[in-house]
Amino acid sequence: MRVSIDTVLFSRQNEKDTTERLSLDMDEVAASGVPWPHDSPAIAVFSEKSREMIFAGIKNVADRGCQHEAVGLTRLLETATHQIPLAMAKYSQLGRLTGSIRSYLAKESLPSRYSILLIKDPLFRTLWNTIPDRAENDFHPITRKIPSAGRGDLFALMPVIEEDSDIRNEFIGSSREAGFIRQLIMRASQNDAPVLILGDSGTGKGKIASLIHTLKHQKKQTLITVNCGAIPYDLFESELFGYRKGAFTNAVQDKKGLWESAGQGTLFLDEIGDLSLHHQVKILSALDMKQARPVGATEEVPLCARVIAATNRHLYSMVKQGQFREDLYYRLRQGMLIHTWPLREHKEDIPLIAGILWEKIHQGRCPPLSEEILSSLKAYPWPGNVRELKSILNNLHTFFHEVRELTVRHLQAIFVYDGHGRLPYCSGALSDSTHRLADRIEKIRNLVRAEELVQSIINEMTPFFAADPEPLNVSLLSANLNVRLQELEMLFLYPHRLGNPETFESLNNMRAKLLFFKSLLEQDEASARSFWQKNAEGFLEKTRQAVSKMIGEILN
């Protein structure tokens, strides 16, 4: 099984700037040691999702960390060794990224001949799609070859288990890939051994875990899902294994852990690749011993639930880098390893999946999707897989459920609304009416975000400034305000999308009041309370109402 990752290569050849898109075969890269097809000075730009694959395939990489706002590329990519410097760049706009790279490559003396930059995945997709003459219309940061039928093919050799209608209705698809996954689900449901599910986000890993559990227990036992990346480090052990009264502050009674609470059912450890090495040891021990000691306890409790784990990260690469325990990796895949395929690799299933999702969304109140729309959906690469497809269809229904005959023009407007740009299937220039529709939807999207942001600030502040206020937690309030102010700055990048100058001015004045309140909060709590109640509280509500009014005007 060969793996490839995509990169955009910026280079300076014969005093000319060149930009090209490459899909790198990581086996070939590992053999040669470099991902460059020529000797000219170059910067290879990758999606942040490819980080693990890069370190696994390119041995002479020096990690330069994250870019600071005050540090330019020249200083960032300096290295005292002959290794290839790799850095995480913090660009949010494509123009600044490409401008910085061109300026860097134009220098007479470079700190390193070859360099690697990682950028946020959405920005990388935008960059990839701006480079012309692409051989294929697919985006695939990590691609696994589809197994072909043949003498050595597992699917061809494996005896077929008869599928019932439930599993076909739950894991949809008529392709060979979908059929293979259904067979693996049914085989995994025939025993209690751990299962490891690997695949991109949105490819149905949670659905697979649920089906394995349901087929095994017929809903007679409990399925408990644990998002390993969502539980704080200090709380993970007490959440998973439980605790005893008095084990720590606020432990006023005994509490069962999630693993024990699953009983004879299933514990689904989602995003297990996000676990720390310390917690990996604990899970390995619990798997081996089938028991664990709750926090504060003196004796172990039995753990009977079957474990299914999943992640969108490349676990084997993490094992090679020392980020994931090898013994736990093989222990988890002891029963079965299931790889899910990204939607772009079984496009023949897209019309069927889209049709069923659309029926569930509109519940018989809208006509089916046209062949033209289904063809456009099939042509798109779906980096977010089924989850992204469902989001697009939900938005299509939200904005156009009154329209009796949906066209690609409506679908195109939704893609623009979601920040995807032009649909691959839509050739030629967009009509003026489509541009106007897309602009209207873009404004609504940003205004809804602004309204949600203002309401979030109001909700977060209300407990501290009510008639019987809670004690001020200055650090918590400051942290929350920093997050909200950053979200506001992102909206201000496109002021024309906030409806009119008056709405922008209201939000900008709100920002100024929040900044002043935050500075008071860090110096004098009494003054901060007084300022909030006299100057900020009422103004935030007026701002929210102004934004809501602007949304109504655009909708009407």
CORBELUR-V814461 format. One record per residue. N is the residue number from 1. RES is the residue in one small letter. NEAR is the number of other C-alpha atoms within 8 Angstrom. Layout:
# CORBELUR-V814461
n=[N,N]
res=[RES,RES]
near=[NEAR,NEAR]
This chain:
# CORBELUR-V814461
n=[1,2,3,4,5,6,7,8,9,10,11,12,13,14,15,16,17,18,19,20,21,22,23,24,25,26,27,28,29,30,31,32,33,34,35,36,37,38,39,40,41,42,43,44,45,46,47,48,49,50,51,52,53,54,55,56,57,58,59,60,61,62,63,64,65,66,67,68,69,70,71,72,73,74,75,76,77,78,79,80,81,82,83,84,85,86,87,88,89,90,91,92,93,94,95,96,97,98,99,100,101,102,103,104,105,106,107,108,109,110,111,112,113,114,115,116,117,118,119,120,121,122,123,124,125,126,127,128,129,130,131,132,133,134,135,136,137,138,139,140,141,142,143,144,145,146,147,148,149,150,151,152,153,154,155,156,157,158,159,160,161,162,163,164,165,166,167,168,169,170,171,172,173,174,175,176,177,178,179,180,181,182,183,184,185,186,187,188,189,190,191,192,193,194,195,196,197,198,199,200,201,202,203,204,205,206,207,208,209,210,211,212,213,214,215,216,217,218,219,220,221,222,223,224,225,226,227,228,229,230,231,232,233,234,235,236,237,238,239,240,241,242,243,244,245,246,247,248,249,250,251,252,253,254,255,256,257,258,259,260,261,262,263,264,265,266,267,268,269,270,271,272,273,274,275,276,277,278,279,280,281,282,283,284,285,286,287,288,289,290,291,292,293,294,295,296,297,298,299,300,301,302,303,304,305,306,307,308,309,310,311,312,313,314,315,316,317,318,319,320,321,322,323,324,325,326,327,328,329,330,331,332,333,334,335,336,337,338,339,340,341,342,343,344,345,346,347,348,349,350,351,352,353,354,355,356,357,358,359,360,361,362,363,364,365,366,367,368,369,370,371,372,373,374,375,376,377,378,379,380,381,382,383,384,385,386,387,388,389,390,391,392,393,394,395,396,397,398,399,400,401,402,403,404,405,406,407,408,409,410,411,412,413,414,415,416,417,418,419,420,421,422,423,424,425,426,427,428,429,430,431,432,433,434,435,436,437,438,439,440,441,442,443,444,445,446,447,448,449,450,451,452,453,454,455,456,457,458,459,460,461,462,463,464,465,466,467,468,469,470,471,472,473,474,475,476,477,478,479,480,481,482,483,484,485,486,487,488,489,490,491,492,493,494,495,496,497,498,499,500,501,502,503,504,505,506,507,508,509,510,511,512,513,514,515,516,517,518,519,520,521,522,523,524,525,526,527,528,529,530,531,532,533,534,535,536,537,538,539,540,541,542,543,544,545,546,547,548,549,550,551,552,553,554,555,556]
res=[m,r,v,s,i,d,t,v,l,f,s,r,q,n,e,k,d,t,t,e,r,l,s,l,d,m,d,e,v,a,a,s,g,v,p,w,p,h,d,s,p,a,i,a,v,f,s,e,k,s,r,e,m,i,f,a,g,i,k,n,v,a,d,r,g,c,q,h,e,a,v,g,l,t,r,l,l,e,t,a,t,h,q,i,p,l,a,m,a,k,y,s,q,l,g,r,l,t,g,s,i,r,s,y,l,a,k,e,s,l,p,s,r,y,s,i,l,l,i,k,d,p,l,f,r,t,l,w,n,t,i,p,d,r,a,e,n,d,f,h,p,i,t,r,k,i,p,s,a,g,r,g,d,l,f,a,l,m,p,v,i,e,e,d,s,d,i,r,n,e,f,i,g,s,s,r,e,a,g,f,i,r,q,l,i,m,r,a,s,q,n,d,a,p,v,l,i,l,g,d,s,g,t,g,k,g,k,i,a,s,l,i,h,t,l,k,h,q,k,k,q,t,l,i,t,v,n,c,g,a,i,p,y,d,l,f,e,s,e,l,f,g,y,r,k,g,a,f,t,n,a,v,q,d,k,k,g,l,w,e,s,a,g,q,g,t,l,f,l,d,e,i,g,d,l,s,l,h,h,q,v,k,i,l,s,a,l,d,m,k,q,a,r,p,v,g,a,t,e,e,v,p,l,c,a,r,v,i,a,a,t,n,r,h,l,y,s,m,v,k,q,g,q,f,r,e,d,l,y,y,r,l,r,q,g,m,l,i,h,t,w,p,l,r,e,h,k,e,d,i,p,l,i,a,g,i,l,w,e,k,i,h,q,g,r,c,p,p,l,s,e,e,i,l,s,s,l,k,a,y,p,w,p,g,n,v,r,e,l,k,s,i,l,n,n,l,h,t,f,f,h,e,v,r,e,l,t,v,r,h,l,q,a,i,f,v,y,d,g,h,g,r,l,p,y,c,s,g,a,l,s,d,s,t,h,r,l,a,d,r,i,e,k,i,r,n,l,v,r,a,e,e,l,v,q,s,i,i,n,e,m,t,p,f,f,a,a,d,p,e,p,l,n,v,s,l,l,s,a,n,l,n,v,r,l,q,e,l,e,m,l,f,l,y,p,h,r,l,g,n,p,e,t,f,e,s,l,n,n,m,r,a,k,l,l,f,f,k,s,l,l,e,q,d,e,a,s,a,r,s,f,w,q,k,n,a,e,g,f,l,e,k,t,r,q,a,v,s,k,m,i,g,e,i,l,n]
near=[4,8,11,12,14,14,12,13,12,14,12,13,9,4,5,6,9,8,9,8,11,8,8,11,10,12,9,8,13,11,6,7,10,7,8,5,4,4,5,8,10,12,12,12,13,14,15,10,7,11,10,10,11,8,11,10,11,12,8,7,10,9,7,10,7,8,10,6,6,4,8,7,9,9,7,10,13,9,10,4,4,5,8,11,15,14,14,12,9,10,8,7,7,10,6,9,10,8,8,9,11,10,8,10,11,7,7,4,4,9,8,10,8,10,12,12,12,13,14,9,9,6,11,12,10,9,10,9,7,6,10,5,4,7,4,4,9,7,9,9,10,9,8,9,7,6,5,5,7,6,6,6,10,6,7,9,8,6,4,5,6,4,8,6,6,6,10,11,7,8,10,10,10,8,9,6,9,11,10,9,10,12,11,9,11,11,8,13,11,7,7,8,10,14,15,12,13,14,13,12,9,10,13,9,12,8,9,10,10,9,11,12,14,9,9,9,9,8,7,5,11,10,11,10,8,8,10,12,9,5,8,7,6,5,8,11,10,11,10,9,15,14,16,13,11,10,10,6,6,5,11,7,7,9,8,9,13,12,12,13,7,15,12,9,13,15,15,13,13,12,13,12,10,7,10,7,9,6,10,12,10,8,8,11,10,11,8,6,7,10,10,12,10,14,11,9,10,5,6,9,9,8,11,10,12,11,12,14,14,15,14,10,8,10,10,7,11,11,12,8,9,7,8,13,11,7,7,11,12,8,9,13,11,10,10,10,10,10,7,12,11,11,12,11,7,11,8,8,11,12,11,9,10,12,10,8,10,12,10,7,9,10,7,6,5,8,7,7,9,8,6,8,11,12,10,13,9,11,9,12,11,11,9,9,14,11,10,11,11,10,8,11,12,10,9,12,10,7,6,9,10,4,6,7,5,11,9,10,8,11,11,12,13,13,13,12,11,7,6,8,6,8,10,9,8,8,5,4,4,6,6,6,6,12,10,8,9,13,8,9,11,11,11,11,9,11,15,10,8,11,11,8,11,12,9,8,10,11,8,7,9,8,9,9,11,8,4,5,8,8,5,7,6,8,6,7,10,10,8,8,11,8,8,10,9,8,9,11,8,8,10,7,6,8,8,7,10,12,11,8,8,6,13,11,8,10,9,8,8,12,10,8,10,10,8,8,11,11,8,11,12,8,6,8,10,6,9,12,9,8,10,10,10,8,9,12,10,9,9,11,10,8,13,11,8,10,12,11,8,11,11,8,7,9,6,4]
